[in-house]
Amino acid sequence: MRTAGHLDDLAAFVTAAPSSYHAVAESARRLTAAGFVELDERSAWTETSGAHFVVRDGALIAWVQPADAAATVPFRIIGAHTDSPTLKLKPNPTIGSAGWLQAGVEVYGGPLLNSWLDRELELAGRLVLRDGSTSLVRTGAILRVPQLAIHLDRSVNTDGLKLDAQRHLTPLWGIGEPTNADLMGHLARLADIDPADVLGSDIVSVDTQPPTVFGVDDEFLAAARLDNLCSVHSGLQALLAVAPDPPSDAIVMLAAFDHEELGSTTRSGAAGPFLADIVDRVSAGLGAGVDERARALAGSACLSADAGHAVHPNYPERHDPANRPIVNRGPLLKLNANQRYATDAVGAATWVRACERAGVPTQEFVSNNAIPCGSTIGPLTATRLGIRTIDVGVPLLSMHSARELCGVDDPGHLAAAARAFLADSDA
């Protein structure tokens, strides 16, 4: 729904979450404030009823289990991912050329590379210390990838910009010689850590321009990482909304995975064991055996929330001619005949009923047959657990740009539909 409060809160969430680790930390902070209790995977779980969450690196799973739940109680899950395409800091990142200090980076996921040029960037992520502890860090504006002036590349506007990921995407961060500088040391000192104690790091570059509402009627939101922090935020808001009065017939859950942009095949990604591990342990806490767990999963469902494409006004031929989603007309129901999205007819009906209960519009997305379809965590979740999965998400322009665009209505619509999905046994 278009409310200044929801949109402001989404902007605050995106700003607080420059990396997947920051997104998890901000989600954990909000969950803790709402009374959720963190569980440690390394400890025995003596009680899983009530509101709990677990953190695994840049991923988080939170749930509310009703009191006196049966061993066959199903799960209703909102799935999303915390990572976004970016430029990630390499080991030994302090490099230089022609008197400039530069940062060694590599491409993470599938970003629109040209969108990272001529922006003030910061570094953010986690530092792992000698004692095994982790510290989050962010620098504020420190980097820039400068584009070559047109005077030195006269054909750029006629022949197109061609970027070599190794040679042309190296950002500058100072003036001097690499032998007299230490970028990792700078990060450590910002975190009030002795650089010698930093033994590992996961650091990404981040656009520093704040989220902005614009348009003649303030109908657009531009921000970094809408794919897929918009879905994480909507799922989190939905779970927090139902937590005070949760349904008695299901365990409601948010699963925010990392590494979707890389294919999800990691210990904290959707293709890994994280969700299955948590479902197994919660089921075991209810006394479920093999039969009871199978019955619970047979009645379970997952709403896989990830960004989708709005029809592009400058490239309408790249989209399906009959299905033309546009911003502010509701979140997308994403379908694909080859199951690159996991939605089937039963799932589609479940989603439409959830939108009707929430009083929000929805629209369908299907790819142009001549253009390969992307995928999401939906098919992975369906395959890993065998539960019915429905792929949805807000429509975007400029997906995988350093700065993306959505409509101001759609994030609230997604959160409202997600809340209806979690709260109602019709799911």
C-alpha positions, 0 to 999 in steps of 0.5 A, spaced: 500 500 500 502 507 498 504 509 505 509 514 507 511 510 513 512 503 509 516 506 504 520 510 509 521 504 512 523 500 506 528 506 504 531 505 512 532 498 511 536 498 504 540 504 507 542 499 513 543 493 509 549 495 504 551 487 504 548 481 506 551 481 512 548 488 514 541 485 511 541 480 516 544 484 522 538 489 521 533 483 520 536 480 527 535 487 530 528 488 528 526 481 530 529 481 537 526 488 538 519 484 537 521 479 542 524 473 537 529 469 540 535 467 537 537 460 537 545 457 535 545 452 530 551 449 535 547 448 541 541 443 543 534 446 541 530 445 547 524 449 545 522 451 538 515 454 540 514 461 540 518 466 535 525 464 534 530 466 528 537 463 526 543 466 523 547 463 518 553 468 515 549 472 510 542 468 511 537 468 516 531 464 518 525 466 522 519 463 524 513 463 529 511 456 532 504 456 535 503 453 542 501 445 542 503 445 535 502 438 532 507 434 529 504 434 522 503 442 522 505 445 516 510 450 514 508 457 510 514 460 508 516 467 505 523 466 501 527 471 499 535 473 498 539 478 501 545 479 496 545 483 490 550 484 484 556 488 485 563 488 485 567 484 491 573 486 494 579 481 492 584 479 497 590 483 497 586 489 494 591 495 495 593 496 488 595 502 483 597 505 477 600 511 474 600 515 481 593 513 483 591 508 489 586 503 486 582 497 489 582 490 486 575 487 485 572 482 482 565 481 479 559 478 483 553 476 480 551 479 474 551 486 474 550 491 469 557 493 469 556 500 466 551 502 471 557 502 476 561 507 473 562 514 475 558 513 482 561 514 489 561 508 492 563 505 499 565 498 501 561 494 506 561 487 509 564 483 514 571 482 517 573 475 520 578 476 526 583 471 529 579 469 535 573 467 530 569 473 531 566 477 526 565 485 525 561 489 520 564 495 517 562 500 512 566 506 509 562 511 507 564 514 500 571 512 498 571 509 491 569 511 484 570 507 477 571 513 472 569 512 465 574 514 460 572 521 457 569 522 450 575 526 448 579 519 449 574 515 446 571 518 440 567 512 438 563 510 444 557 513 443 557 510 436 560 503 437 558 502 444 561 502 451 565 495 451 568 494 458 573 489 460 572 487 467 579 486 469 582 493 466 576 497 466 572 496 473 578 498 478 576 503 482 580 509 485 580 510 492 586 515 493 593 518 490 599 515 492 603 508 491 601 501 493 607 500 497 605 506 502 597 504 503 593 499 506 586 498 504 584 492 508 588 496 514 583 502 513 577 497 513 580 494 520 581 501 523 574 503 521 572 497 525 576 499 531 580 493 530 588 491 529 589 490 522 593 484 524 587 481 527 583 480 520 584 473 517 578 473 512 573 478 509 567 479 505 567 486 502 563 489 497 562 495 493 555 499 494 552 505 491 552 511 496 546 515 493 540 514 498 533 512 496 529 517 492 522 518 491 521 522 484 516 523 478 511 528 477 506 524 482 512 521 486 510 515 483 517 512 483 522 509 488 529 509 486 534 505 490 540 500 490 539 493 492 531 493 491 533 486 488 532 483 493 532 487 499 525 489 497 522 482 498 526 481 504 523 487 507 516 485 505 517 478 508 520 481 514 514 486 515 509 480 514 512 476 519 512 481 524 505 483 523 502 476 524 507 474 530 503 477 535 497 473 533 500 467 529 495 462 526 494 456 530 494 451 524 501 453 521 508 455 522 509 461 519 517 463 517 521 467 513 527 464 509 532 470 507 538 466 503 544 469 501 548 468 494 542 467 490 546 472 484 551 466 484 546 460 483 545 459 491 549 453 491 552 455 498 551 453 505 547 459 506 544 459 499 537 456 497 540 450 494 544 448 500 541 445 506 539 451 511 532 451 510 531 443 510 536 443 517 531 448 520 525 445 518 528 438 520 530 441 527 523 444 528 519 438 526 524 434 531 522 438 536 515 437 535 516 429 536 515 428 528 518 422 525 519 420 518 511 420 516 509 426 520 514 430 517 512 428 510 505 429 512 507 436 514 511 438 508 505 435 503 501 441 506 506 446 506 507 452 501 512 457 500 512 464 497 518 465 493 519 473 493 524 476 488 524 482 483 521 481 476 521 485 470 516 491 468 515 492 461 521 497 458 518 503 455 524 503 450 525 496 449 517 493 449 519 488 443 523 484 449 517 483 453 511 478 452 506 482 447 500 480 451 503 480 458 505 487 460 506 488 467 508 496 469 509 499 476 504 500 481 499 495 478 501 490 483 506 485 485 507 480 479 505 472 479 511 469 475 510 463 471 514 459 466 512 453 462 519 450 463 519 451 471 524 456 471 519 459 476 516 454 480 509 457 480 503 452 478 496 453 477 494 451 484 500 456 487 497 461 482 490 460 485 493 461 492 496 467 490 490 470 487 486 469 493 492 472 498 491 478 494 484 478 494 484 477 502 489 483 502 485 488 497 491 488 493 492 488 485 496 483 482 499 482 475 502 476 471 509 476 468 511 471 463 518 472 458 518 473 451 519 466 448 525 468 444 529 471 450 531 466 456 528 466 462 531 467 469 530 463 475 529 464 482 530 461 489 523 458 488 525 452 484 530 450 488 526 450 494 521 446 491 526 441 489 529 441 496 523 440 500 518 438 495 513 443 497 508 447 493 512 454 491 509 460 488 514 465 485 512 472 486 515 479 486 515 487 485 516 489 478 522 493 476 526 497 471 534 497 471 534 490 474 541 489 476 543 496 475 547 499 481 541 503 482 534 500 480 527 503 480 520 500 482 513 503 483 512 506 490 505 502 491 508 495 490 512 494 496 506 495 500 502 491 496 507 485 496 508 486 504 500 486 505 499 479 500 505 476 504 501 477 510 495 474 508 499 468 505 502 467 512 496 468 516 490 464 512 489 457 512 487 458 505 494 458 503 
